[in-house]
Amino acid sequence: MKFVLVIGDGMADRPVEKFGGKTPLEAAHHPHMDEIASKGTCGLLQTIPPKAATGSEAATLSLLGYNPEKYSLGRGPLEALAVGAPLGWDDVAFRCNLVTERDGILVDYSAGHITTEEARELIQGLNQKLGRGEVAFYPGLSYRHVLVLRGRKYSPAVRCFPPHSFVGHPVSTLPVTPLAEEAEETARLLNRLAAESKALLTSHPVNMRRAAEGKSMGNMAWFWGPGRRPRVPLFHELHGLRGAVISAVDIVKGIGLCAGMELITVPGATGYFDTDYEGKADYALRALEKYDMVIVHVEAPDEAGHLGDFHLKVKAIEDLDRRLLGRLLSGLEGDYTVGVVADHATPVEVRTHTRDPVPFAVYRKAEASSKPAKRFDEASVKSLGLLLESGEAFIRLFLGLP
């Protein structure tokens, strides 16, 4: 048996009154998701437990069957592992966004979705000017990067603010603050680095060009998601399956690495609306020749949710369905299980992650459906009355375990 799980990041939503009281999933045309729903088992899934942070790290861990309240990993170290940053057990890693600050206000969490090439120049410039033995910046994709502080004297016990949740807020109200006495030096350092990054980046040639072209500048480094190197049980030891992950997002890659899964790089995968959906499908089909389970993660619906763009989210869902899922279904052979699920909701009217239960559909070839739905959307699967209260329950259902 082969297993394929397609994760539409932030795909779940809430009804939007001005669009007929529909969610983007309800408004979108997605015949391949509907096919899986009509043949399989559908329901709602609570991916984020009460004590876990509302984000992709908790939700993705949950989908793999790990309790996020037990394995609180931190976004920074997961992304550090994904970009290949050296990370000792005593080091602390942070996610580092390139953001746009204007007149003291955080106006863009992604610096206008700055290109990876431009961002790499900026991060390398920060590392040359601000990096030293204990401080190192590592480039990732687009606006997503990593800061590593080396040594036990630095602490992850600081309060940070995820920038996508605080667009429009004054920067002065969002400093990093210590949550314990041993974290005071860490907080001071991070706030100093952020302030110095603004002075350095504002006059950088990359940002001068972007400003001249009317684009948002990546004129400040923003630190959040702290943590030390994580330890979790390996997925293949828990379930006896060799797994692989396809994603352009470092947090998902890092979780895959921690779980002992292989990372498969798709050259055209961007983590944005222009990602290579067909390439992800093709690489997934080839990966199934070697691996028992492949996770295919698509970031685009989440980005549309953060932008508050209903129509763009509908398009992202339709692209995922037509260009990726349809291609997968047409290429699958033999005995297989295919699932489609959102990791969390990113409602367009909220523009950030929420704890809402998310829809899922699982189809196992040659097995009678137990909870089919005519359509794959929040209302249709909710009407079936099946609510899984944990990711562990979902992975057992997905893998056909008792």
N, C-alpha and C positions, 0 to 999 in steps of 0.2 A: 504494500500500500504506500502510495506517495501522497504527501500533504502540501497544499499551497494555501497560504493565508495572505489575503490582500488587505492592507490597512490603509484606509482613507483618513489621513490625519485631520482631525477637527471636522470631519464630514458631517457629524450630527449637528442639529440646530434646533431652534424654536420657531413656532409659527410667526410669520411676519404679516401684520394686519394689512399693510398697504400692497401686499402681493397676494391678496385673496386669502389671508390666513394660512398660507402654506409655508412649509420649510423648503429650503433649496432641494432636499432629496425628494420632496413631494412634487416640486415644480419640474424637476429634471426628467429627461427621457433616458432611462437606463435599462434597456431590455435584458442585458446579460445579468445584472444584479437581480432583476425580477425573475429570471429563469432559475437562478440558484435558490431564491426565496420560495418559488412555487414548487420546487422539487425536494426541498430540504427541510431543515429545522430552523425556525426563526424565533427571535425573542429580543428582550432588552438585557443589557449587561451593565452592571455597576463596576466600572474599571478602577475608579479612584475611591479608596476607603476614606472614612472621615478624618483620620489623622495624617494622611499623606498630602503633600503639596499638589495643587491642581495643575498638572502639566504633563507633557509627553513622557518624561522619565518615569513617573509613577504609572501612567496608563500603559506604556509599552511593557514595562516589567510585569504588570498585571496580566496582560494578554499572553505572556509566556508562562504564566502560572506562578510567578513569584509575588509574595505579599509585599507591597511597597512600604507598609508600616514596619515590617521586619527588616527588609533590605533597603534602607534609605541611602541611596548611593550618591546623590548630588550630581547635578548636571555637568559641572566643571570637569571632574575626573573622568567621566564617561566620554566627554568630547575630547579630552586630552589624549586618551588612549586611541580614539578614532583617528586623530590627525597624526599619530605617531610621536607625540611628545614624550620624552623620557619622564617617568613619574615614579619616584620612590615612595615607599610606604609612609614616610614622614612628611612628604610634600603635600601642599594644598593647591588644588587647581580651581580656576574660576572660568566660567563662560565670559568671553569678552566681546560684546557687541560694538560695532562701529555705528554710532548714532548721530543724529543731527540735533544740535542744540542751537536755538536762536533766541536772542534777547532773554536768556535765562530760562527758557522753556524747552523741555524735551519735545520736539515736534515730529521726530521720525525714528522709530526703533531700529530701522534697517538702512539708514542713510540712502533712501531711495532705491533699495535693493541694489546697492553698489556692485559692480562687477567683481568677480574674483580676482582678476588681474590688477585692477585698481586697488582693491583692498589689500592684496598682498604687498604692494609697495608701501601702503600706509603702515601696516603692521610691522614690516621690516624696518621702516623708519623709526617706529616707536621702540623696537627692540635695540636698535643702534644707539638711541639717545637715552632711553630709560632702563634698558636691560642691564643687568650686572650678574654676578655669580648667583645671587639668590632670587633674581627676578628675570623671567624669560617669557616673551610673547611668541606664540606659534600661530601661523595663518591657517585658516580653514577655507570655507566656501562663502562667497558673497560677504555678508556682514557678520558671519558667525566665526569667532576666533577663540583662542585660549590664552589665559595667563597662568603661569605656574610660579608659586612661591616655594622655595626649597628650604626644608629644615623644620624641625619640630617646634621652633620658636613661633612659627606662624600657625594660626588657628582657623578652622572653618566656622567657628562659633560667632559669626557676624550676621547681621541682618542686612540683606541686599534686596533690591527691588527689580523684578524682571521688567525690562523697559517696555515690552509690548503691552503691559498692563497699566502703564503710567504715562502714555503719550498725552501731552497737553498740560502736564503738571510742571510746576517750577522745579528746576534742578536743585535749588537750595533746600527743598523740603525732602529730598531723597538721598541724603548721605548714607554711606555705609556706617553702621553703628555696631559696637561690640555687644554680644550677648553674654559674655563672661569676661572676667578680669584678664585672663590670658590672651584675649583677642583684641585688646586695646591697640597694641602695636600694629596688628594686621589691619584694623580699620583705619588707623592714621595713614598707613602706607597706601592703601587703596584709594583713599580720598585725595592724597597728594598726587598719585599717579594719574587719576582722572583729571585733576586740575591741570597738571603739566601736559597731559595729552592734548587738551584743548588748545593750549598755546602752540604746541608743535604742529598739530594737524591742520589748524585753520589756515596757516600760510604754506602748507605743503603744495607743490606743483599739481598733484593729482586733484586736490580740492579746488585749487584756483581754476583749473580747466573745467571741472564740474560746475562751479559757480558761473563761469562764463557761458556755459551751455544751458544754464537755467535748471541744473539738477541739484538735488540735495547733497550737501557735503557730508562726508564722514568725519566730522570735526571734533569728536570726543569718543574716548574709550569708556565703556560702561561695564562694570564688573558685577556678576551675580552667579548664583548656582554653585556655591563653594562645596568642597568635599575632599576627602582623602581617597587614595586608591581603594576600590571596592573589592570585596570578596563575596562571591555567591556560588551556590552549587552549580555544576555544569549541567546543561540541559540534557546532553546525551547520557549522563550518569543517572539522571532522574527518570528519563523516558526511553532510553535505549535507541534514540534516533539521532542521526547525523543531520545537523541543520545548517542552513546558509541564509544570509540576509542581503537583500538588495535595497539600498536606500542612498539618497544623496545627503541625508541629514546626519550629522555626527553623533547626536544623542542616541539615535537608533543604532548606528554602527557600534558605538561604545557598549551599549547593552548587549548587542549580539556577541561582541568579543568577550565580555564578562561571562556570558552564558556558554562560551566555548564554541560558538558558531563561526563559520567562515564568512568573510566579507567578499561580496562579488561586486566589482566596480563596473558600472555601465558608463561608457564614455560620454554619452549625451545626457546623463542624469544631472539635473541642476538643483533640485529642491525648490523649483519655482514653476510657473505656468508653462514655461517653454521646455520642460523636461521631456526626455525621449520615452514616451509611454510604450511605443512599439519595442524599443530596445530592451526595456525592463521585462516585457513579456518574453521576448526571445531568449534573453539570458536566463530567465527563470526556467523556461522549458529545458534548456541545455543543462542547467544546474541539477534538475531532477534526475538526470542520467547518473549523477554521482551521489547526490544527497537524498535523504528520506523526506526532508521538509524544507521548504523555501518560504521565507517571509518577503513579501514585496510591499514596500512602504512608499506612499505617495504623499508629498507635503502640500501640494497645491490647494486643496480645499481649506486647509488651515490658514494659509496665507490670505486667501480671499476673505475668510472670516475676520482676521485681524484688520483687514482693510475696510470691513463693513460693506462689502460689495456683493449684494445678493445675486445679481446676474453673473458676475465673475465666478461665484461659488457654484452656481448651476452649471456653468460651462466646464469648470474643473471636474465636477462629478461626471458630466457627460463624456469628457475626454477620457477619464479613468475607465469608464464603462466601455466605451466604443473602441478605444485605441489600445487599451491594456487588457482588460478583463475578457473582452470578446476574443482577442487574439490568443489569450491563454486557453480559454475553453475549447477553441478550435484545434489547439495543438496537444491537449492532454490525451494520453493513451493509457490503457491498462486500468488497473484499480487505483482510484485516487479519491481524495477528499479535498474539496475546495471551499474556502470560507471567505466572506467579505465582512468587514467590521470597521467601525470608527474607533479610534483610540479614546477620544473624548469629544465633547461638543465645543465648538467655537462659534457661538451664535453671532450673526452679522450685526445684530442690534446691541450686542454687548462688547464685541471686538476682543474678547479674551476668552481663556479656557474656563469651562464650568464643570461641575460635578454631575451633570445630568446623565442618567443611564443612556447608553448608546445602542443602536440597533445592530444585530448580527444575523447572518444567515450562513448555515453550514450544509453543504450537499455532499453526501457520500454515495459514490456511484453504485448502482445496483442495490441500494437499500431504500426501503419505503420511507417516505417522509413522515415525520411525526407531528410537526407544527409548521405546515406550509403557509405561506402568505401570497396573495396575488401580486403584491408590490413590495419592493424593499424601501421602506421609509419608516419614520418614527411611529406614526399613527397605526399603520398597517400591522407592524410587528407587535406593538403594544396591545392591540386588540386580541392577540392570541393568549395573553395572560401568563407568558413565561418570562420570569425575571431571574437571571443569574446574579447572585449577590457578590461574586468574587471572580477574579481572573482564573483562579485555580479550578473553579467549577467550569469555566469556559474551556480551558485547555483540555480538561478531561472529556468534555463533550466533543470537542473538535477532533481529538485523537481516538475517540471511540472507547474510552476507558470506563470501567464501572464506577 
